[in-house]
Amino acid sequence: MTATPARAKIRFYAELNDHLAPAQRQRDLEREFLVSPSVKDTIESFGVPHSEVELVLVNGESSDFARQVRDGDRLAVYPMFESLDITSELRVRERALREPRFVLDVHLGRLAAYLRMLGFDAVYRNDAADPELVRTSSDEKRILLTRDRGLLMHAAITHGYWLRETDSRRQTAEILRRFDLARSVRPFTRCMACNHPLASGASRTCTGCGRLYWQGSHYVRMTRWISELLGR
């Protein structure tokens, strides 16, 4: 006799829908199973990285990723809430990650430079392999930025973001918007080459590599772009 499959319903909210096919977005989806999967496996079976998820409600109650999904369960899956403190409801990880510190994969060098120019701590190396990126994100509690959704599904990654844009300037605007960072921008306080803070003064020197920065024509162009970015 063939076993009757169990069924659970799941719905993804806000930008998590970007990972779904158009016909699956903004609606209840059904998952059939014979063996109860975990919440994490259920979420990622739809192509949504668990590292972009901040809150999961199972039948209205906050749940962690390890919980087994049962017949008749209803899952509501939400992204990170950067402008709303949901600490009291958080179950998927020990704590929310509010400090904007990043690690970027090898394809995002220009974005790393822009984030550093805006004053954000952004670790980047053009030869960093995936295991190193995972380790840095996990050990240093950094948000992993990537265009590789599969990388964000690594079990050790707790905080990550799949960039929707492909142009580096648009990606910068996307990160500011997604993580609500406009008020945290501190332009020209961090070295664009090595990520170390710059010493204060008219001519700023990197405290790491010693590179000297001054207010030339490039500075004027970048200041104009930053003003447009924040105005947007």
N, C-alpha and C positions, 0 to 999 in steps of 0.2 A: 504494500500500500504506500503510495506517495504521500509524504508529509505535506501538510498545508502550510505554505509560507506565512510567516508573521509579517505585519505591516506597521510602519511608523510614518508619521507625517513630519515634514521639516519645512521651515520657511526662513529664508535669508533676508536680512534687512540692510537698507542703505547701500553703500558702495560694495558690499559683498556680492551684490548681484552682478557686478562687472565680470565676475568669474564664470557666470552661467550663460548658457545659450539664451538668446532672446526669448524663446518660448517658455523658458523656465523662470524668468525674472518676475519678482513681485507677486508670487503666488505660492500656494501650498504645493509641495512636492511629496511624492510617496516613495518610500524605499521598502522593498520586500527582502526578507532574509529568512534563512533556515536556522542559522546560528547567530545568537545575539551579538552584534558588533558593538564596539565602544562608541561613545559620542564622537571622539576624534576621528575614528575611521569612517563613521557615517558622514560627517561633515566633509572630509577630504574625498570621499567617493564621488562627490559632485564637483570636484576640482577646486574647492575653496581651501586655501591654506589655513591650518588651525592658528598659525601665528598672527593672522589678521583678526582673529576673533577675541573679543574681550569679555563677552557675556553669553552664556547659553542657559536658556530656561527649558527645562523638561517638565511638561505638564504644569507650567507656571512657577516652578521652583528652580533656583539657581543650581547649576550642576557643574561638576568638573569634567575633564575630557575622558577620564577613565571609566565613568559610569557605563554600564551595559544598557543598551537600548532594548526595550521590551515591546511586545505586541501592543499596539494601540497608543504608544507614546506619541506626544506632540512636542517637537523641538522648535524653539525660536532662537535664532542665532544672530547676534549683533556684533558690529565692528567696534573698534576702540572709540571710547567717548573722551575726547581730549578736553572738551569744554564742560564736562559734567562729571562730578566725582561719584562713582558707583562702588567705592571701596567696600561698603557694607554689604553689597550684593555679589561681590566678586568671588567666584569659585574655581574658575578655570586655571588660575595661577595664584601664587602666594600674594602677589601685590601688583598693582598697576605700575606701569613704567612712565613716569611723568617727565623725567629729565630728558631733554632732547639731545641724546648722544647717538651717533650713527656709525655703522660700518657698511661700506658699499662694495659691491662686487666689481670685478675687473673691467666691466664694460661702462662704468659710470664715473670715469675719472673727471670729466668736465663738471658733472653735477657735484662731485666732492669738492672741487675748487670753488664753485659758486657758494656752496654751503659754508665753507671755511671763510670765504670773503664776507659772508653775512654774520660771522662770529660763532658758528656752530661747530662743535667737536665732531669731526667726520674722519674716521679712519679709512684709509684707502691705500692699496698697493696694487700695481698693475700685474703682479705675478702671484697674487694670493689665490691659492686653490680653495675649492669648496670646503674641505675639512677645516682649513684655517679660518675661513669666514664664519663657519658654524661655531667654532671654538671661541673666537673673539666675541661674537654676539652673545653667547651663553655666559662666558666667564666674566665679561666686562659689562654685562647688562646693557648692550647696545641694540638699537633697532636696526635690523638687517634690511637694507634697501637693495632691490634686485628686480630684473625683468624675468627671472627664472622662477616660475611658480613651484616647480618641483623642489627647488632648494628650500623654499619656505615651509615645506612639509616635513623637513627633518625633525625628528622627535625632540632634539635638544634645543631647537629654536622656540623661544617663547614670545618674542616680539619681532615682527617683520612686516614689510610692506612691498607689495608688487606694484611697480610704477606703471601707470596706465599710459602716460605720455612717453614719446620717444625722443623728442627734442629736449636738450639739456636745460634750456631756459624755461621751457614750459614745465619740465620736471621740477625745477626749483619752485615755481609758483604752486605746483601741485603739492609739494611737501609742506610749504608754508600754510597752505589752506587746510590740508588734511590733518596736520598736527597743531593747528591753531598757534603758529609761531610768530606772527607778525609783531607782537609786542616784545618778543625775545630777541629780535634782530639787533646785533651790535656790529655794524659794518667796520671792516678794516681793523679788527682786533686780533685776528688769528692768521697765521701764515698759510697762504694758499698752496705752498709747496709741501710743507711737512706737518702742518696742523698744530704746531705749538703757538702759544700766545705771543703777541707782539709787545715789546716794551713800549711804554707811553712816550709821547714826545712828537715834535713836528716831523722828524724823520724816524720812522719806527723800524726797529731791528728785531728780527725773530729771535726769541730766547732759545730756540732749538738749533736751527741750521745757520744762524747769523745773517740770513738774507736781509738786505736793506730795502725798505719800502718808502717811497716819497710821493707827493701829490703832483704827479705829472698829468699829461693829457688823458692817459688811460684812466686815472683816478676820476677825472671829471666825467668821462663817459660812463664809468661804472656807477658813480653817484647818481647820475641821471636815470640809469636803468633801475637802480634800487628804489628811487622815488616813484617811478612808474609801477614797479612791482608791488610796493606797499600800498600805493593808491588803488591798484586793482584789487 
